[in-house]
Amino acid sequence: MQKKIIEVKNLTKNYGSVQAVKGISFDVYEGEIFGLLGPNGAGKSTTLEIIETLKDKTSGEVWVDGYSLDKNPNEIKQIIGVQLQLSGYYPGLTLAELLDLFAGLYNKKIDKKKILEEVKLADKAKAKYKELSGGQQQRFSLATTLINNPKIIFLDEPTTGLDPQARRNLWDLIKQIRLSGTTVIITTHYMDEAEELCDRVAIIDSGKIQSVATPDELIDNLVATGFERTKEVKKATLEDVFIHLTGKSLRED
Ligand SMILES: Nc1ncnc2c1ncn2[C@@H]1O[C@H](COP(=O)(O)OP(=O)(O)OP(=O)(O)O)[C@@H](O)[C@H]1O
């Protein structure tokens, strides 16, 4: 039986009269990549920020690695990695300086070289954040989740705005991080990303969970209802053509 590392029970969040999260429950197992999928405004970020201890809930219960969000938020902070919002704050600092700054916030000693190597930015230690490409900035943002050597990392739409090569590269990095035993929770509205990365997904719409299962189970369940695609599935997509013509390697480096 897999260990539950996150348990969410009947979670709600109201913003004034808007009920953004309407009593959702789900578990995340240790070592998995768990996806929260949903359209804009579904409540994904709100749910993530509550579990990250960054936002108050209205009601419900959350446990992270056995710690109660109500009673032990500080213990939870010690074992999670969140993407620090960098853009706009310290664009003139170098990556090495930023890592020192964040390590100071966590009161941790870190191996900057190792962290930058993990996200393929070892040669950019002296580059300023603002000089990085979009893909490099996202990789650095991923690196900031690792500073605390966390058991769980939270990634909120990590590949938004990236080109196909940079997206695939980030997917590989996320899979590598998971291989080291870290649990990953990711929000996305890209279905291909969820299919490629996630062991299990929760589909959220208008603050409610519609379904939680593996991507294959969700597809099988739909097919079992008699669903058929109206058009014949193409043997390749335009993205396949793009990758075939332009290659998989990153352009920015
Ligand atoms: N600080 C806030 N004050 C008031 N309403 C908010 C606030 N933050 C979010 N909302 C509302 O709560 C709902 C859920 O927002 P949330 O950002 O959690 O959704 P999301 O699924 O992450 O969407 P997206 O994919 O667009 O990021 C939306 O209706 C949003 O307008």
The ligand as an SDF file (V2000), in Angstrom:
LIG
                    3D

 31 33  0  0  0  0  0  0  0  0999 V2000
   -7.2210   36.8360   -4.2360 N   0  0  0  0  0  0  0  0  0  0  0  0
   -8.4060   36.5780   -4.8060 C   0  0  0  0  0  0  0  0  0  0  0  0
   -9.4840   37.3430   -4.5590 N   0  0  0  0  0  0  0  0  0  0  0  0
  -10.6780   37.0840   -5.0980 C   0  0  0  0  0  0  0  0  0  0  0  0
  -10.9170   36.0520   -5.9470 N   0  0  0  0  0  0  0  0  0  0  0  0
   -9.8830   35.2610   -6.2610 C   0  0  0  0  0  0  0  0  0  0  0  0
   -8.5660   35.4750   -5.7090 C   0  0  0  0  0  0  0  0  0  0  0  0
   -7.7440   34.5220   -6.1880 N   0  0  0  0  0  0  0  0  0  0  0  0
   -8.4900   33.7460   -7.0060 C   0  0  0  0  0  0  0  0  0  0  0  0
   -9.7770   34.1960   -7.0530 N   0  0  0  0  0  0  0  0  0  0  0  0
  -10.8990   33.5690   -7.7910 C   0  0  0  0  0  0  0  0  0  0  0  0
  -10.9910   32.2210   -7.3890 O   0  0  0  0  0  0  0  0  0  0  0  0
  -11.2540   31.3800   -8.5110 C   0  0  0  0  0  0  0  0  0  0  0  0
  -10.1670   30.3180   -8.6230 C   0  0  0  0  0  0  0  0  0  0  0  0
   -8.9270   30.9340   -8.9500 O   0  0  0  0  0  0  0  0  0  0  0  0
   -7.5490   30.1180   -9.0730 P   0  0  0  0  0  0  0  0  0  0  0  0
   -6.4860   31.1170   -9.3680 O   0  0  0  0  0  0  0  0  0  0  0  0
   -7.3980   29.2510   -7.8990 O   0  0  0  0  0  0  0  0  0  0  0  0
   -7.8620   29.2250  -10.3490 O   0  0  0  0  0  0  0  0  0  0  0  0
   -6.8670   28.4270  -11.3040 P   0  0  0  0  0  0  0  0  0  0  0  0
   -7.5440   27.1240  -11.5640 O   0  0  0  0  0  0  0  0  0  0  0  0
   -5.5120   28.3820  -10.7080 O   0  0  0  0  0  0  0  0  0  0  0  0
   -6.8940   29.3030  -12.6190 O   0  0  0  0  0  0  0  0  0  0  0  0
   -5.7310   29.6280  -13.6970 P   0  0  0  0  0  0  0  0  0  0  0  0
   -5.5680   28.4110  -14.5270 O   0  0  0  0  0  0  0  0  0  0  0  0
   -6.3310   30.7590  -14.4680 O   0  0  0  0  0  0  0  0  0  0  0  0
   -4.5010   30.0190  -12.9140 O   0  0  0  0  0  0  0  0  0  0  0  0
  -11.3790   32.3030   -9.7150 C   0  0  0  0  0  0  0  0  0  0  0  0
  -12.7360   32.5930   -9.8930 O   0  0  0  0  0  0  0  0  0  0  0  0
  -10.6180   33.5360   -9.2900 C   0  0  0  0  0  0  0  0  0  0  0  0
  -11.1200   34.6830   -9.9150 O   0  0  0  0  0  0  0  0  0  0  0  0
  1  2  1  0
  2  3  1  0
  2  7  2  0
  3  4  2  0
  4  5  1  0
  5  6  2  0
  6  7  1  0
  6 10  1  0
  7  8  1  0
  8  9  2  0
  9 10  1  0
 10 11  1  0
 11 12  1  0
 11 30  1  0
 12 13  1  0
 13 14  1  0
 13 28  1  0
 14 15  1  0
 15 16  1  0
 16 17  2  0
 16 18  1  0
 16 19  1  0
 19 20  1  0
 20 21  2  0
 20 22  1  0
 20 23  1  0
 23 24  1  0
 24 25  2  0
 24 26  1  0
 24 27  1  0
 28 29  1  0
 28 30  1  0
 30 31  1  0
M  END
$$$$
